[in-house]
Each structure stands twice: as C-alpha cells, then as structure tokens.
Amino acid sequence: MQTVLLVDPDPEFLEWAQGQLTASTVRVLVATDAEKALQLYQTRRPDIVMAEVRITPFTGLDLLRRIRQTEPNAIVLLTSAFATTHSVIESTKLGAFDFIRKESLPFTLKMVVDAALKAQAELQSATELTPELTVEQHKESIIGRSEAMQKVFKMIGRVAASDAPVLITGESGSGKELVARAIHNHSAREGQFYVAINCAAIPENLLESELFGHEKGAFTGAVAQRIGRFEQCSKGTLFMDEIGDMPLPVQAKILRVLQDGEFSRVGSNGQLTTNARIIAATNKDLEDEVVRKTFREDLFYRLNVVRVHIPPLR
C-alpha cells in the first residue's frame, strides 16, 4: 500500500483531500505544520509528499529542501493559492516533482497524485530531478498565472542549474530578457557579471569589438585597448538579444567561442578564453533563417541546446 503525506494549514482542505484520496491501495497521512510533516516523513517514509508553500514554522520550500537533503529521490509536490514566479522557479530548481495551483486541485488532485505515485514506483533508484541546496531569494519581474507561463517558470528552474546555452524564442515584447535575467539570478553564476547586448542595434563594424574587445590601433578610433563582453562576463552570463540579426562573419566567431571557449580581440593574434554562459534570444524563426542561409546551421544547433519559448502576451 502506498502512502501520501498531505501538509496544509487548513484542516478543512486536509479533510476534503483525504476523503478524495483514501482508497484500498492508498494510505493518507496529514499534517498542519512543517515540523510535524518532517517528523512524519522521517518516521513513516511516505511515498510522496504534497505540501502547501505557506506553512509554518518554515515554508513548503524549506520542507522540500530538508526532505531532499536526506532523501534525494523523494517525490514532493508543492501547492499554493498564491503562486509567485519565485516559488515556482525555486520549487523546480530544488527538485519538486510538480507545482500545482490550489484552485485546480478540485479537478486534478487524484490525477496529479496518481501520476506522482506511479513515478515513485518507477523511479525508486533514480530520478531526473536534481536538487540545488543553496537558494537565495530574488524578486522577479515576470508575472503570469496562465498554464503556459507556469511551464516557463518551471523550465527556468531546470535550466538555471546547468551552464548549457539557452535559446529563448518569442514575439517582441514578450519578456525574453526577463527570462534570461531570471535564469542568471537563479544560477550558480548569480553575483557575477550579467551583460545584455542587442545584436540588431549595434552596427556590424562595431559588434565584433563590442563582443570580443580590441587592441589599441586596431582600427580608426581605437585609441586604447578595450576588453569585450566575453572577457567581461567570464564566470558570468552574456545575453545576446536579437541574435537572428547577427551578421554571418560574427556568427562564425561566436561559434568558435561556443565550441572551444576561445576568441581573439580585434587586432590581436593572441588567444583568450572565457567560460561565459551564453543565453540568446530572437523573435525570428531560426530554422527558417537557416534555410534562407542567413543564419549558420552549426551555430543554431550549438545555441539550441535548451529552448525556452515565451507565449505571446495576448
């Protein structure tokens, strides 16, 4: 018999949920505070935990963190009637199995719990969710209550823990830079340089210098050595907006950075290295641009390791 631990400060909600879930094959435990929930988890070892974020004396996020510190494969679902961008991203980053808006539970409770119990049975020895045990609080500028935006928040939590290149797609004004900043803020690079440049707004003859820097005398007006954004953002994050408008010659040099982490300042034969994380964004269909030969196919595949698509605001 599988066991579910429900944690919520509202006794009426617990009574309702317990009645919905109790069956011959499922045992339901309940707790109204985080300390009792942690004690029950340690002594009874339920198969899954479903906890409200706003519990005391510590939050559902803290409960999730503590549980997964002792049991990395634990399946924990978080719920909230007042889900914030931060809570959704952090729960995913910490390894929550799912984050569910409480208003949907009258329609989805049994389905969600059944899916989690099935996953627990199938993934007893391994899980794809990796906990991140050090979390800082951030105020996010992204807002959104729709299911589509909740998926974006969860994706941010997943990709923030890695250094893989990210390609953000979506219409102009949909919030691509906000997503890039959120990925940086929730990553291990938080506190390092985050620099955003608009590839469409910088003339081609200056874009290379902006990205890679230049030596004194490299061209007319180069009166002093200048470091570029890749050098500045080493250990940090470089966000390249409107990368679909980047000239082909510069694309080739960006590809080299992605492949080898190496580049040269304009006017120099010396090699420099960087481990800047690249996040790119575009409102164009890059697959179509590849067909048109206006965007390098090899660069597209290097950037398209993880794609986050932002839904239209409408």
C-alpha positions in Angstrom: 0.0 0.0 0.0 1.4 3.4 -1.0 1.3 6.3 1.4 0.7 10.0 0.7 1.6 12.8 3.2 -0.6 15.9 2.9 0.6 19.1 4.5 -1.6 22.1 4.8 -2.5 24.7 7.5 -6.2 24.4 6.6 -7.9 21.4 8.4 -10.9 21.6 6.1 -8.7 21.3 3.0 -6.9 18.3 4.6 -10.3 16.6 5.4 -11.5 17.1 1.8 -8.3 15.9 0.2 -8.0 12.9 2.5 -11.5 11.9 1.5 -10.7 12.3 -2.2 -7.5 10.2 -2.0 -8.2 7.5 0.6 -8.6 4.1 -1.1 -7.9 0.5 -0.5 -4.5 1.0 -2.1 -3.5 4.4 -0.7 -2.9 5.5 2.9 -3.1 9.2 3.7 -1.2 11.0 6.4 -1.9 14.6 7.3 0.0 17.4 9.0 -1.0 21.1 9.6 2.6 22.4 10.1 6.0 21.8 8.7 7.7 20.4 11.8 5.0 17.7 12.2 5.3 16.9 8.5 9.1 16.5 8.7 8.7 14.2 11.7 6.1 12.1 9.9 8.3 11.9 6.8 11.3 10.7 8.9 9.3 8.1 10.8 6.7 6.9 8.3 8.6 7.5 5.0 5.5 8.2 2.8 5.9 7.5 -0.9 5.0 11.1 -1.9 4.5 14.4 -0.1 2.1 17.2 -1.2 2.7 20.4 0.8 1.3 23.9 0.7 4.1 26.5 0.3 2.7 28.8 3.0 3.1 26.6 6.1 4.8 27.3 9.4 7.2 27.4 11.2 9.1 27.0 7.9 7.8 27.1 4.4 7.0 24.4 1.9 10.2 25.2 0.0 12.2 24.7 3.2 10.4 21.4 3.8 11.2 20.3 0.3 14.8 21.2 0.8 15.1 19.4 4.1 13.4 16.3 2.7 15.6 16.1 -0.3 18.7 16.7 1.7 18.1 13.4 3.5 16.4 11.6 0.5 17.5 12.9 -2.9 14.9 10.8 -4.7 11.9 11.9 -2.7 8.9 13.0 -4.7 7.5 16.2 -3.3 4.7 18.2 -4.9 4.0 21.8 -3.8 0.8 23.7 -3.9 -0.3 27.3 -3.4 -3.3 29.5 -3.8 -0.9 32.4 -4.3 1.8 31.1 -6.5 4.7 33.5 -7.3 7.2 33.4 -10.0 9.9 32.9 -7.4 8.2 30.0 -5.7 7.5 28.1 -9.0 11.1 28.6 -10.2 12.7 27.7 -6.8 10.5 24.6 -6.3 11.5 23.3 -9.7 15.2 24.1 -9.0 15.0 22.3 -5.7 13.6 19.2 -7.4 9.9 19.4 -6.8 8.0 16.8 -8.8 5.4 19.5 -9.7 3.9 22.8 -8.6 0.1 22.9 -8.6 -2.1 25.9 -8.3 -4.5 25.1 -5.5 -7.5 26.3 -7.4 -7.1 23.5 -9.9 -7.0 20.7 -7.3 -10.7 20.1 -7.2 -10.3 18.9 -10.8 -6.8 17.5 -10.8 -6.0 16.2 -7.3 -6.4 12.5 -7.9 -4.8 12.6 -11.3 -1.7 14.5 -10.0 -1.3 12.2 -7.0 -1.7 9.1 -9.2 1.0 10.4 -11.6 3.3 11.1 -8.7 2.7 7.6 -7.1 3.4 6.0 -10.5 6.6 7.9 -10.9 7.7 7.0 -7.4 7.1 3.3 -8.2 9.1 3.6 -11.4 11.9 5.7 -10.1 12.9 4.2 -6.8 16.6 4.2 -7.5 17.0 7.2 -9.8 15.3 10.5 -10.7 15.8 13.1 -13.3 15.2 15.9 -10.8 18.4 17.2 -9.3 18.2 19.3 -6.1 20.0 22.6 -5.7 20.6 23.0 -2.0 21.7 26.7 -1.8 18.9 29.1 -2.7 18.8 32.9 -2.4 15.7 34.9 -2.5 15.1 37.0 -5.6 12.3 39.3 -6.6 11.3 38.5 -10.2 9.8 40.9 -12.6 8.0 38.2 -14.5 4.3 37.7 -13.8 1.9 35.2 -15.2 -0.8 32.9 -13.9 -1.5 31.0 -17.1 -0.5 27.4 -17.5 1.8 28.4 -20.3 3.7 30.8 -18.0 3.9 28.2 -15.2 5.7 25.9 -17.7 8.1 28.7 -18.5 8.8 29.2 -14.7 9.5 25.5 -14.3 11.8 25.5 -17.3 13.8 28.4 -15.8 14.2 26.4 -12.6 15.5 23.4 -14.6 18.0 25.2 -16.9 19.3 27.5 -14.2 21.2 24.7 -12.5 23.3 24.0 -15.7 25.7 26.0 -17.8 24.2 24.9 -21.1 23.5 27.5 -23.8 19.9 28.6 -23.9 17.8 29.9 -26.8 14.8 32.0 -25.8 12.2 32.5 -28.6 9.1 34.6 -28.7 7.5 37.7 -30.0 9.0 41.1 -29.5 8.0 42.4 -26.0 7.0 39.1 -24.6 9.7 39.2 -21.9 12.7 37.3 -23.3 15.2 39.4 -21.4 13.3 39.0 -18.1 13.6 35.2 -18.6 17.3 35.5 -19.3 17.8 37.5 -16.1 15.8 35.0 -14.1 18.0 32.1 -15.4 21.1 34.1 -14.3 19.6 35.1 -10.9 18.8 31.5 -10.1 22.0 30.0 -11.3 25.4 29.5 -9.5 26.6 32.5 -11.5 24.4 34.9 -9.6 26.6 37.6 -8.3 28.9 37.5 -11.3 28.5 39.8 -14.3 25.3 39.7 -16.3 25.5 41.8 -19.5 22.8 42.1 -22.2 23.5 43.4 -25.7 21.1 43.9 -28.6 22.8 42.4 -31.7 20.4 44.3 -34.0 21.1 47.7 -32.5 24.9 47.6 -32.9 26.4 48.3 -36.4 28.3 45.3 -37.9 31.7 47.0 -37.8 31.3 47.7 -34.0 29.6 44.4 -32.9 32.8 42.4 -33.1 34.7 44.9 -31.0 31.7 45.0 -28.5 31.8 41.2 -28.1 35.5 40.4 -28.3 37.2 43.7 -27.5 40.1 45.3 -29.5 43.7 46.3 -29.2 44.9 49.9 -29.4 45.3 51.0 -33.0 43.2 48.0 -34.3 41.1 50.5 -36.3 40.5 54.2 -36.7 39.3 55.5 -33.3 40.8 52.6 -31.3 42.9 54.9 -29.1 43.2 52.3 -26.2 42.8 48.7 -25.6 39.2 47.6 -24.7 38.0 44.3 -23.3 34.9 42.8 -24.8 31.8 41.4 -23.3 33.0 37.8 -23.4 36.0 38.7 -21.4 34.0 40.8 -19.0 31.4 38.1 -18.5 33.8 35.2 -17.9 32.2 33.3 -15.0 29.0 35.3 -15.6 26.3 35.4 -18.2 26.2 37.1 -21.6 22.7 37.6 -23.0 22.6 38.3 -26.8 19.2 39.6 -27.8 18.0 39.5 -31.4 20.8 37.1 -32.4 18.9 36.3 -35.6 20.1 39.7 -36.9 23.7 39.0 -36.2 26.0 39.2 -39.3 27.3 35.9 -40.7 31.0 36.8 -40.1 30.4 37.4 -36.4 28.3 34.3 -36.2 31.4 32.2 -37.2 33.3 33.7 -34.3 30.5 33.1 -31.8 30.5 29.5 -32.9 34.2 29.2 -32.1 33.6 30.6 -28.6 30.8 28.0 -28.0 33.0 25.2 -29.3 36.3 26.0 -27.7 35.8 28.9 -25.3 38.4 30.8 -27.2 38.5 34.2 -29.0 40.8 37.0 -30.0 40.5 40.7 -29.6 40.2 42.7 -32.8 43.7 43.5 -34.0 45.4 40.8 -31.8 46.8 37.4 -32.7 46.7 36.3 -29.1 44.1 33.8 -27.8 41.9 34.5 -24.8 39.5 32.1 -23.1 36.1 32.6 -21.5 33.6 30.4 -19.7 30.8 32.9 -20.0 27.4 31.3 -20.3 25.6 32.3 -23.4 21.8 33.0 -23.5 20.5 34.1 -26.8 17.1 35.3 -27.9 15.3 36.0 -31.1 11.8 36.8 -32.4 12.7 35.1 -35.7 12.2 31.6 -36.8 15.9 30.5 -36.9 15.1 27.2 -38.6 13.7 29.3 -41.5 16.7 31.6 -41.3 19.0 28.5 -41.7 17.1 27.5 -44.8 17.5 31.1 -46.1 21.3 30.8 -45.4 21.1 34.0 -43.3 21.9 32.0 -40.1 24.5 29.4 -39.7 23.1 25.9 -39.1 26.0 24.8 -36.9 25.6 27.9 -34.7 21.9 27.2 -34.5 22.4 23.7 -33.1 25.1 25.0 -30.7 22.6 27.6 -29.3 19.6 25.4 -29.4 20.7 23.0 -26.6 17.8 24.2 -24.4 15.0 26.2 -25.8 12.5 28.3 -23.8 9.6 29.6 -25.8 7.7 32.6 -24.3 4.0 32.6 -25.2 2.5 35.7 -26.8 1.2 38.2 -24.2 -2.3 38.1 -25.9 
